[in-house]
Amino acid sequence: DDYDDDYDDDYDDDYVNGDDAYSPHAETKRRKKQNVELWKDDIRQSNNRNNNNKRTLKKNDQSFEMIPLSLEEEEEEMEFEYDDDNEGNDALDDDDRRVRRRASNLLVALSGDDYSSSSTVLPKRAYQYLYPPNVPRSVQLLRAENVAVPACYLLVGLLQGLSGPFTNVYPLDLNASEAQQATISSLKSLPSTFKLAFGFLSDNFPLFGYRRKSYMLIGWAITSLSMCLLLFFSDLSVAAVESYTAQMEAEVDDGDDDTAGRYQRQIQSTFDDPTNDTTATMAVGAPPSIPFLSFSLLLFGTGFWFADVMGDSIVAEKAKLEPESSRGHLQSTCYACRFFGLMIAAPLSTVIYSTYGPNAVVVLMAGLPASIVPLVYLLKETKDVPVASTREQCGEIWNTVCSRAVWQPMGFVYLYNVLQVGNAAWKQFLKTVLGFTSNQLNTLLIVAYVLLWLGIMAYKKFFIKWSWRTVYVSTTLLNGLFSALQILLIQGITFGLSPFLFALGDDAFADFIGGIQFLPTTIMMVHLCPAGSEGASYAMFTTMSNSAYTLATAFSTLLLGVWDVSKEAMERGDLRGMINLTALTTVIQVSGVLFVGLLPRTKEDLANLHADPMSGSRIGGFIFLFVTLSSVVYSLVVGVLNIIKPGWAGES
């Protein structure tokens, strides 16, 4: 057969090249250089006869199964001598036994123990679904040593969903001004600006011998501690808020305009002098002051984003170990967990807040991060891994961003995201013209979360093998179609549907399309990360991508001044400005497809572009870093201004 012919040709080459005798060791090294897969005998093969993808070969009346190697370090261990000149002899010599035993152990390490050697009580199909035999054990996310990774992503989604109503509604219950609300929101999101620093810290300075799990534990501990501070040093009950509001209204009626400020100073004096019986009595049952609430949410955001960066770094490392046939499934699974948590927690938090008050929400926000600590402890991470110097890692990152495989596709991501300019007056239109209630607006948001998760799952199930360009072109055109349908809604053309159902389908399917678009770029980012610097490099890529959305939001606000789309104009029935603004934003969003040529078609094209030694450009690398750092500075400036000068953007 073909195998025997190849074997004989290589055998003859040894003599042609002047070798006095055939060298099995040289034969093995030659096959390593040719990226030949490992062969395993029929003792292990019999356990996988139902696998339609395996290939069996016949040689010397023995069956072999081909298992792909995915780790370079394991390939280096396969330099062994294989003597097969005992033809007709069933007994293997000691070297053969050692070689086969070592190969078998290696295969178990690569793909996890198989069903026959495990002690599970699960059916075989269920076991192999949970622990796919064709991927390395370190990538099997439901293993006890790996389950902390999807759990981390699930927790990120849950906390995002739980914290939304709390940070948006609770300050209003405390009579916070618009400027104070902007300050609270900025403080909660400000730590996301430092994702690059968090990743760089974990890459360069292992803690207790670990680069990821130690910092992840610290991040979730800070997140839990911040909410515990709110629980222990303030009263978050509904009664406390009602009492505080009633006292403010009563004293304002008496002519004291600084009631809120005086009340907060009374609360602060309690922390300064806990032994003061008078102030302590006055502060019993008091809700948190706005500064104390802001400080707690700043700590919450710091721990949250710190742990999130560690999770991203671990996924960036593990994704490189996936076999070529399943590339992208690791990330799609993790992000599916994240958006599933968001989908569940967002409506749940609204119900909990309205039924039991903010105290119950904060209890969950404090308890959930603590619950993941045992899983993080079990997380398997190699200890005391040699770490390159900071200078070497910076040089590696610089070489990476100078590669055309980085700045070209990331340039597309930035330009495309910047052009996703939305209609900032749309919610005002739904509320003022169509009369949508708060419950209806919340329903739109919840359905959007559900379809965002379904978009992630749809990409994982149906579109993961599609060309990235095809995904972006098709979804962009569909998104343009749904955006154009908003013009029909403004004109009252709904084809017999109620305005709510028409808007529901329009907004929700736009989020479904966004879910499909989300994964291709994150998969691409992972494969751009240099080994050893996954934390800083992946954080850098995501920071650049997210900053483009921030800039798009700023552009959306600027476009409000082009036509009259004010609340007064809508109340007068003048909707010409809304129609024009909707048409303009639709055209801008669809125009992003013009830059799709910058995006590689597939992972293979990206790898070829990265391997091209002539694809480097210092100018491209400089522009990439300039845009990334400028975006970080912009976010910092906006956040700091919201803190030190509330109302600078026009809020009251």
matplotlib code that plots the C-alpha trace (Angstrom):
import matplotlib.pyplot as plt

x = [0.0, 1.0, 2.5, 4.8, 5.9, 6.8, 8.5, 10.7, 11.5, 12.8, 14.7, 16.5, 17.3, 19.5, 21.7, 21.6, 22.8, 25.8, 24.5, 26.2, 23.1, 19.5, 19.1, 15.7, 16.6, 17.3, 14.1, 12.1, 13.7, 13.1, 9.4, 9.3, 10.6, 8.0, 5.3, 4.3, 1.6, 2.1, 0.9, -0.7, -1.4, -4.7, -4.8, -6.0, -7.7, -10.3, -11.8, -12.6, -13.9, -17.0, -14.9, -15.5, -12.6, -9.8, -7.5, -6.1, -3.0, -1.6, 2.0, 3.4, -0.1, -0.5, -3.2, -2.3, -4.3, -3.2, -3.5, -2.4, 0.1, -0.7, 2.1, 5.6, 7.1, 5.5, 6.8, 10.3, 9.9, 9.1, 12.8, 13.0, 14.3, 11.8, 13.2, 10.7, 12.9, 11.3, 9.0, 6.9, 7.7, 4.8, 7.0, 8.2, 11.7, 12.1, 12.7, 9.5, 7.5, 9.0, 8.3, 4.7, 4.0, 5.5, 3.4, 0.3, 0.9, 1.5, -1.8, -3.7, -2.1, -3.0, -6.6, -7.6, -8.2, -10.5, -13.8, -12.6, -9.8, -12.0, -14.1, -17.1, -20.6, -21.8, -22.8, -20.0, -21.7, -22.3, -18.8, -17.2, -19.6, -18.4, -14.7, -14.1, -11.4, -10.0, -8.8, -6.1, -7.1, -6.1, -8.7, -11.6, -13.3, -15.5, -12.6, -12.2, -8.9, -10.3, -13.9, -12.9, -12.4, -16.0, -17.2, -15.2, -16.9, -20.3, -19.6, -18.6, -22.0, -23.9, -22.3, -22.8, -26.5, -26.9, -25.0, -26.9, -30.2, -28.3, -26.0, -28.6, -31.6, -30.3, -28.5, -31.8, -33.5, -30.8, -31.8, -28.4, -28.1, -27.3, -23.7, -23.4, -24.9, -22.2, -19.6, -20.8, -21.0, -17.5, -16.0, -17.4, -16.1, -12.8, -10.8, -11.5, -9.1, -6.3, -6.8, -3.5, -1.7, -3.4, -2.3, 1.2, 1.4, 0.4, 2.7, 5.8, 5.4, 4.1, 2.5, 3.3, 4.6, 1.5, 0.8, -3.0, -4.8, -3.3, -4.3, -7.7, -8.3, -7.3, -9.6, -12.7, -11.8, -11.7, -15.1, -16.7, -15.1, -16.4, -20.0, -19.5, -18.4, -21.8, -23.6, -21.8, -21.5, -24.8, -28.5, -29.6, -33.1, -36.1, -37.2, -33.9, -34.2, -37.8, -36.9, -34.0, -36.2, -39.0, -36.5, -35.0, -38.5, -39.5, -36.4, -36.5, -40.0, -38.5, -36.2, -33.0, -31.7, -28.5, -30.3, -28.6, -25.2, -25.7, -27.2, -24.2, -21.8, -23.6, -23.1, -19.4, -18.9, -20.0, -17.1, -14.7, -15.8, -17.6, -17.7, -19.8, -23.2, -25.0, -23.8, -24.0, -27.6, -28.4, -26.7, -28.4, -30.4, -28.9, -28.3, -24.8, -23.6, -22.9, -19.1, -19.2, -21.3, -18.9, -15.9, -17.5, -18.3, -14.8, -13.4, -16.0, -14.9, -11.3, -11.7, -14.1, -11.9, -8.8, -10.3, -11.8, -8.3, -7.0, -9.7, -9.0, -5.3, -6.0, -8.3, -5.7, -3.1, -5.4, -6.9, -3.4, -3.6, -6.8, -6.5, -7.0, -10.4, -11.9, -10.2, -12.5, -14.8, -13.0, -13.7, -17.2, -18.0, -16.6, -18.3, -21.6, -21.3, -20.7, -23.7, -25.9, -25.1, -25.9, -29.2, -30.3, -29.1, -30.4, -34.2, -33.6, -31.9, -34.8, -37.3, -35.2, -34.6, -38.3, -39.4, -36.8, -34.9, -31.3, -30.0, -30.8, -29.0, -25.9, -25.9, -25.8, -23.0, -21.0, -21.7, -21.2, -17.5, -16.8, -18.4, -15.8, -12.8, -12.7, -12.8, -10.0, -8.0, -8.4, -7.4, -4.4, -1.6, 2.1, 4.0, 7.2, 7.2, 10.3, 9.3, 11.1, 12.4, 10.2, 12.4, 12.2, 8.4, 8.0, 10.2, 8.1, 4.9, 6.5, 7.5, 3.9, 2.2, 4.6, 3.4, 1.0, -1.0, -1.8, -2.1, -4.0, -6.9, -7.0, -7.2, -10.4, -11.8, -11.2, -12.6, -15.6, -16.4, -16.0, -18.5, -21.2, -22.8, -26.2, -29.2, -28.9, -32.4, -34.1, -35.0, -36.5, -38.6, -39.9, -40.9, -42.2, -43.9, -44.8, -45.5, -43.4, -43.5, -40.5, -41.5, -41.6, -38.2, -36.8, -38.4, -36.6, -33.3, -34.0, -34.9, -31.8, -29.7, -31.4, -30.8, -27.2, -26.6, -28.4, -26.1, -23.1, -24.5, -25.5, -21.9, -20.5, -22.9, -23.3, -20.9, -17.6, -16.3, -17.4, -14.9, -14.6, -15.2, -18.4, -19.6, -19.0, -20.4, -23.6, -24.3, -23.5, -26.0, -28.6, -28.0, -28.4, -31.8, -33.1, -31.8, -33.7, -36.9, -36.7, -37.7, -40.9, -41.7, -41.2, -43.6, -46.1, -45.8, -45.7, -47.6, -50.4, -48.1, -48.2, -45.4, -44.0, -43.7, -42.3, -39.6, -39.0, -38.1, -36.0, -33.9, -33.6, -32.5, -29.8, -28.4, -28.6, -26.5, -24.1, -23.6, -22.6, -20.1, -18.6, -16.7, -14.6, -12.6, -12.0, -10.8, -8.5, -7.1, -6.1, -4.0, -2.2, -1.0, 2.8, 3.6, 4.3, 2.6, -1.0, -2.3, -0.9, -1.4, -5.0, -5.9, -4.3, -6.4, -9.7, -8.9, -8.5, -11.7, -13.7, -12.4, -13.7, -17.2, -16.7, -15.7, -18.7, -21.0, -19.4, -20.1, -23.7, -24.1, -22.5, -25.0, -27.9, -27.2, -27.4, -31.3, -33.9, -34.6, -35.4, -38.2, -40.1, -39.9, -41.2, -44.1, -45.0, -45.1, -42.1, -40.3, -38.3, -35.1, -35.6, -36.0, -32.9, -30.8, -31.9, -31.1, -27.6, -26.7, -27.8, -25.5, -22.6, -23.0, -23.2, -20.1, -17.9, -18.2, -16.0, -13.0, -13.6, -10.7, -8.3, -9.7, -8.1, -10.6, -9.7, -7.3, -5.1, -4.8, -4.0, -1.2, 0.3, 0.3, 1.9, 4.6, 5.5, 8.9, 8.3, 5.0, 6.4, 6.0, 7.2, 4.9, 1.9, 3.1, 3.5, 0.0, -1.5, 0.1, -0.7, -4.4, -4.5, -2.7, -4.7, -7.9, -6.8, -5.9, -9.2, -11.1, -9.0, -9.6, -13.4, -13.5, -11.5, -13.4, -16.7, -15.2, -13.5, -15.8, -19.3, -21.5, -18.7, -20.5, -23.7, -25.4, -27.1]
y = [0.0, 3.7, 3.5, 0.6, 2.4, 5.5, 3.4, 1.6, 4.9, 6.4, 3.2, 3.4, 7.1, 6.1, 4.1, 6.7, 9.3, 7.1, 5.5, 2.2, 0.8, 1.6, 3.9, 3.7, 6.8, 8.8, 7.5, 8.7, 12.2, 12.5, 11.7, 14.3, 17.0, 16.0, 16.5, 12.9, 11.9, 9.4, 5.8, 3.8, 0.0, -1.8, -2.3, 1.3, 1.4, -1.2, 1.3, 3.8, 1.6, 3.8, 6.9, 7.4, 9.9, 7.5, 6.0, 2.5, 1.3, -2.2, -3.1, -6.5, -7.7, -5.0, -2.2, 1.3, 4.5, 8.0, 10.5, 14.1, 15.8, 19.3, 20.1, 20.8, 19.8, 16.3, 15.9, 16.5, 13.6, 11.2, 10.7, 7.0, 4.0, 1.6, -1.7, -3.8, -6.5, -9.2, -10.3, -13.3, -12.9, -11.9, -11.0, -7.4, -6.6, -4.2, -1.2, -1.7, -2.1, 1.1, 3.0, 1.9, 2.5, 6.0, 6.7, 5.5, 7.8, 10.7, 10.1, 10.0, 13.3, 14.9, 13.8, 12.8, 9.3, 7.4, 5.9, 2.4, 3.5, 5.9, 5.1, 7.1, 5.9, 8.0, 6.5, 6.6, 9.1, 11.5, 11.1, 11.8, 14.8, 16.3, 15.3, 15.2, 12.6, 14.6, 17.6, 17.8, 17.4, 20.9, 22.2, 20.0, 22.8, 20.5, 18.8, 19.7, 21.3, 23.5, 24.2, 27.5, 29.0, 28.7, 29.5, 32.7, 33.8, 32.8, 34.9, 37.9, 37.7, 37.2, 40.2, 42.4, 41.6, 42.0, 45.2, 47.0, 47.8, 48.4, 51.1, 52.6, 52.7, 52.8, 56.2, 57.6, 56.3, 58.2, 61.4, 61.5, 64.2, 63.5, 64.5, 62.2, 59.4, 60.0, 59.9, 56.6, 55.0, 56.3, 55.0, 51.5, 51.3, 53.2, 50.1, 48.6, 51.3, 49.5, 46.1, 46.4, 47.1, 44.1, 41.8, 43.1, 42.6, 39.0, 38.3, 39.7, 39.1, 35.7, 35.6, 32.6, 30.9, 31.4, 34.0, 33.7, 31.9, 33.9, 37.2, 35.8, 34.9, 38.4, 40.0, 38.0, 38.6, 42.4, 42.2, 40.4, 42.6, 45.8, 44.6, 43.4, 46.9, 48.2, 45.5, 46.0, 49.8, 51.0, 50.0, 49.0, 48.2, 49.8, 51.3, 53.1, 54.7, 55.7, 57.2, 59.1, 60.5, 61.5, 63.3, 65.2, 66.2, 67.4, 69.5, 70.9, 72.1, 73.9, 75.8, 73.7, 73.2, 71.4, 68.6, 65.9, 67.3, 67.7, 64.2, 62.7, 64.6, 63.1, 59.6, 60.3, 61.5, 58.1, 56.5, 59.1, 58.7, 55.4, 56.0, 59.2, 58.0, 61.0, 60.6, 56.8, 57.1, 59.5, 57.1, 53.9, 52.7, 55.2, 54.4, 54.8, 58.2, 58.9, 59.1, 55.8, 54.1, 55.4, 54.1, 50.7, 50.5, 51.5, 48.6, 46.4, 47.4, 46.9, 43.4, 42.5, 43.6, 42.3, 38.8, 39.1, 39.8, 36.7, 34.6, 36.1, 35.3, 31.7, 31.2, 32.9, 30.3, 27.3, 28.2, 27.6, 24.0, 23.2, 20.9, 22.5, 20.8, 22.4, 25.8, 28.5, 26.1, 27.0, 30.7, 30.3, 28.1, 30.6, 33.6, 31.6, 31.1, 34.8, 36.0, 33.2, 34.6, 38.2, 36.9, 35.2, 37.9, 41.0, 40.2, 38.4, 41.4, 43.6, 41.3, 40.9, 44.7, 45.5, 42.7, 42.5, 45.8, 46.6, 44.6, 41.3, 42.2, 43.3, 40.1, 38.1, 40.4, 39.7, 36.0, 34.9, 35.9, 34.1, 30.9, 30.6, 30.5, 26.7, 26.3, 28.7, 26.8, 23.6, 25.3, 23.6, 25.9, 25.2, 26.6, 28.6, 28.9, 30.7, 34.3, 36.4, 39.8, 42.8, 44.2, 41.0, 40.9, 44.5, 43.7, 40.7, 42.8, 45.4, 42.8, 41.5, 44.8, 45.5, 42.4, 43.0, 40.1, 42.3, 45.9, 45.1, 43.0, 45.1, 48.2, 46.7, 45.9, 49.5, 51.1, 48.9, 49.4, 53.2, 53.2, 51.5, 54.8, 54.4, 56.7, 58.3, 59.7, 56.3, 55.5, 59.0, 58.3, 55.0, 56.7, 60.0, 59.2, 55.5, 55.7, 52.7, 52.1, 51.3, 47.7, 47.6, 49.2, 46.6, 43.9, 45.1, 44.9, 41.4, 40.1, 41.7, 39.8, 36.5, 37.0, 38.1, 34.8, 32.9, 34.7, 33.4, 29.9, 30.2, 31.1, 28.2, 25.7, 26.9, 29.6, 28.8, 27.3, 30.2, 32.7, 35.7, 38.0, 36.2, 36.5, 40.2, 41.0, 39.0, 40.2, 43.9, 43.9, 42.2, 44.8, 47.6, 46.1, 46.0, 49.5, 50.7, 49.1, 51.7, 54.3, 52.4, 52.3, 56.1, 56.6, 54.2, 51.4, 48.2, 45.7, 45.1, 44.5, 46.6, 49.1, 47.2, 43.9, 45.7, 47.4, 44.2, 42.3, 45.2, 45.8, 42.2, 40.8, 43.5, 42.1, 38.5, 39.7, 41.4, 38.1, 36.4, 39.1, 39.0, 35.7, 36.0, 38.9, 37.4, 34.2, 36.2, 38.2, 35.0, 33.7, 37.0, 36.9, 36.0, 33.2, 34.3, 37.7, 36.6, 38.8, 42.1, 41.5, 40.2, 43.0, 45.4, 44.1, 44.1, 47.6, 48.9, 47.2, 48.5, 52.0, 52.2, 51.6, 54.4, 56.7, 55.6, 56.6, 60.0, 60.4, 59.4, 62.2, 64.7, 63.8, 64.8, 68.4, 67.9, 67.8, 68.6, 65.4, 67.0, 65.8, 69.0, 68.3, 64.8, 66.0, 68.4, 65.5, 66.7, 63.5, 64.6, 64.8, 61.3, 59.9, 61.7, 60.7, 57.1, 57.0, 58.6, 56.2, 53.2, 54.3, 54.9, 51.4, 49.6, 51.5, 49.4, 46.6, 48.6, 47.8, 44.1, 43.5, 44.2, 41.2, 37.7, 35.2, 32.4, 31.4, 29.9, 33.2, 34.9, 32.4, 32.8, 36.5, 36.2, 33.9, 36.2, 37.7, 40.7, 41.7, 43.7, 47.5, 49.8, 52.5, 50.1, 49.1, 52.7, 53.7, 50.7, 51.6, 55.3, 54.6, 52.1, 54.4, 57.4, 55.5, 54.6, 58.2, 59.4, 57.0, 58.1, 61.8, 61.3, 59.2, 61.6, 64.6, 62.9, 62.4, 65.7, 67.9, 66.4, 68.0, 69.0, 67.3, 69.3, 67.1, 68.9]
z = [0.0, 0.0, 3.5, 2.5, -0.6, 1.3, 3.9, 1.3, -0.5, 2.8, 3.5, 0.2, 0.7, 3.7, 1.4, -1.4, 1.1, 2.0, 5.3, 5.9, 7.6, 8.1, 11.2, 12.9, 14.9, 11.7, 10.2, 13.3, 13.2, 9.5, 10.0, 12.8, 10.4, 7.9, 10.6, 10.5, 13.0, 15.8, 15.2, 17.9, 17.9, 17.8, 21.5, 21.9, 18.5, 19.5, 21.9, 19.2, 16.3, 16.0, 15.1, 11.4, 11.0, 12.0, 9.4, 9.8, 8.1, 7.8, 8.3, 9.4, 10.2, 12.8, 12.7, 13.6, 14.3, 13.4, 16.2, 15.5, 17.7, 18.8, 21.2, 20.1, 23.5, 23.2, 19.7, 21.0, 23.4, 20.5, 19.5, 20.1, 18.3, 16.9, 15.9, 13.9, 12.5, 14.6, 11.7, 12.6, 16.3, 18.6, 21.5, 21.7, 23.0, 26.0, 23.8, 21.9, 25.1, 26.5, 23.3, 23.0, 26.7, 26.4, 23.3, 25.0, 28.0, 25.7, 23.9, 27.1, 28.1, 24.8, 24.5, 28.1, 29.3, 27.0, 28.1, 28.7, 31.1, 33.1, 36.2, 35.0, 35.3, 32.4, 29.0, 26.5, 24.3, 27.2, 28.4, 25.0, 24.6, 27.9, 27.4, 23.6, 22.9, 19.9, 22.0, 24.6, 28.2, 29.0, 26.6, 27.9, 29.8, 32.0, 33.6, 37.3, 36.6, 33.8, 34.9, 36.5, 33.0, 31.8, 35.3, 35.2, 32.0, 33.4, 36.5, 34.4, 32.6, 35.8, 37.5, 34.5, 34.5, 38.2, 38.5, 35.7, 37.5, 40.7, 39.3, 37.1, 39.4, 43.0, 42.6, 41.4, 44.6, 46.5, 44.5, 42.8, 40.2, 36.5, 37.2, 40.1, 38.0, 35.4, 38.1, 39.5, 36.0, 35.2, 38.4, 37.8, 34.2, 34.8, 35.7, 32.3, 31.0, 32.8, 31.2, 29.4, 32.7, 34.4, 31.6, 31.6, 35.4, 35.2, 32.2, 34.0, 37.7, 38.8, 42.2, 44.4, 41.2, 39.1, 36.4, 36.3, 39.0, 41.9, 40.3, 39.4, 43.1, 44.1, 41.5, 42.6, 46.3, 45.7, 43.8, 46.7, 49.4, 47.7, 48.0, 51.5, 52.5, 51.2, 53.2, 56.5, 56.6, 55.1, 55.0, 51.6, 52.5, 50.8, 54.2, 54.5, 51.1, 51.8, 55.2, 53.7, 50.9, 53.3, 55.6, 52.6, 51.3, 54.8, 55.4, 51.9, 52.7, 55.7, 53.4, 53.9, 50.3, 51.5, 53.2, 51.1, 51.7, 55.4, 55.7, 53.9, 56.2, 59.2, 57.7, 57.0, 60.6, 61.7, 59.9, 61.2, 64.9, 65.4, 69.2, 68.8, 70.0, 68.5, 65.0, 65.2, 66.2, 63.4, 60.9, 62.0, 59.0, 56.7, 53.0, 51.6, 50.7, 47.1, 47.6, 49.6, 46.9, 44.2, 46.1, 46.5, 42.8, 41.9, 43.9, 42.4, 38.8, 39.7, 40.9, 38.1, 35.2, 36.9, 37.1, 33.6, 32.1, 33.8, 32.3, 28.8, 29.3, 30.2, 27.2, 24.9, 26.1, 25.9, 22.5, 20.9, 22.0, 20.1, 17.2, 13.8, 13.3, 16.4, 16.4, 17.9, 19.9, 23.1, 22.8, 21.5, 24.5, 27.0, 25.5, 25.2, 29.0, 29.5, 27.4, 28.9, 32.4, 31.1, 29.6, 32.8, 35.3, 33.6, 33.9, 37.2, 38.8, 37.8, 39.4, 42.6, 42.8, 42.5, 44.8, 47.5, 47.1, 46.4, 49.5, 47.9, 44.7, 46.5, 48.5, 45.3, 43.9, 47.0, 47.2, 43.6, 43.3, 46.6, 45.2, 42.4, 44.8, 45.1, 41.4, 40.9, 43.5, 41.5, 38.2, 36.8, 35.9, 35.5, 38.4, 38.2, 34.4, 33.1, 32.4, 29.8, 31.0, 30.7, 27.9, 25.9, 26.3, 25.2, 22.2, 21.4, 21.5, 19.3, 16.7, 16.9, 16.3, 13.4, 11.6, 8.9, 10.3, 13.3, 12.2, 9.0, 10.5, 13.6, 11.5, 9.9, 13.4, 14.5, 11.4, 11.3, 15.0, 14.7, 11.9, 14.0, 14.7, 16.2, 16.3, 19.8, 19.7, 19.1, 22.7, 23.0, 19.9, 21.3, 24.6, 23.4, 20.0, 20.4, 24.2, 25.2, 28.9, 31.1, 31.1, 27.3, 27.1, 29.6, 27.5, 24.4, 26.4, 27.7, 24.3, 22.9, 25.5, 24.6, 20.8, 21.5, 23.2, 20.3, 17.9, 19.7, 19.7, 16.0, 15.0, 17.0, 15.5, 11.9, 10.9, 12.5, 9.3, 7.2, 5.8, 8.1, 5.1, 4.2, 7.8, 8.0, 4.5, 5.0, 8.5, 7.7, 4.8, 7.0, 9.8, 7.2, 6.2, 9.8, 10.4, 7.3, 8.7, 11.5, 8.9, 8.2, 11.9, 12.1, 9.2, 10.9, 8.3, 10.4, 8.1, 10.6, 13.5, 16.7, 17.0, 19.9, 18.1, 15.0, 17.1, 19.0, 15.9, 14.5, 17.6, 18.7, 15.4, 15.2, 18.4, 17.0, 14.1, 16.5, 18.3, 15.1, 14.3, 17.8, 17.7, 14.5, 15.7, 19.2, 17.6, 15.4, 18.3, 20.2, 17.3, 17.1, 20.7, 21.1, 23.5, 27.0, 26.6, 26.1, 29.0, 27.7, 24.0, 24.2, 26.5, 24.1, 21.2, 23.1, 24.4, 20.8, 19.7, 22.6, 22.3, 18.7, 20.1, 22.6, 19.8, 17.8, 20.7, 20.8, 17.1, 17.6, 20.1, 17.7, 15.0, 17.2, 16.3, 12.5, 12.4, 15.0, 16.8, 20.2, 22.4, 21.6, 17.8, 18.4, 20.5, 17.7, 15.3, 13.3, 12.5, 9.4, 11.5, 12.8, 9.3, 8.1, 11.1, 10.8, 7.1, 7.7, 10.5, 8.4, 5.5, 7.9, 9.5, 6.2, 4.8, 7.1, 4.6, 2.2, 4.4, 4.6, 2.2, 5.1, 6.9, 6.2, 4.9, 7.3, 10.1, 7.4, 5.6, 8.9, 9.6, 6.1, 6.5, 9.9, 8.5, 5.7, 6.6, 4.3, 5.9, 8.8, 9.0, 11.7, 10.5, 10.8, 14.3, 15.4, 14.1, 15.9, 19.3, 18.8, 18.3, 21.2, 23.7, 22.5, 23.1, 26.6, 27.3, 26.0, 28.2, 31.2, 30.6, 30.2, 33.3, 35.4, 34.3, 35.3, 38.7, 39.5, 37.5, 37.4, 34.8, 32.4, 29.5, 30.2, 32.8, 35.7]

ax = plt.figure().add_subplot(projection="3d")
ax.plot(x, y, z, "-o")
ax.set_aspect("equal")
plt.show()
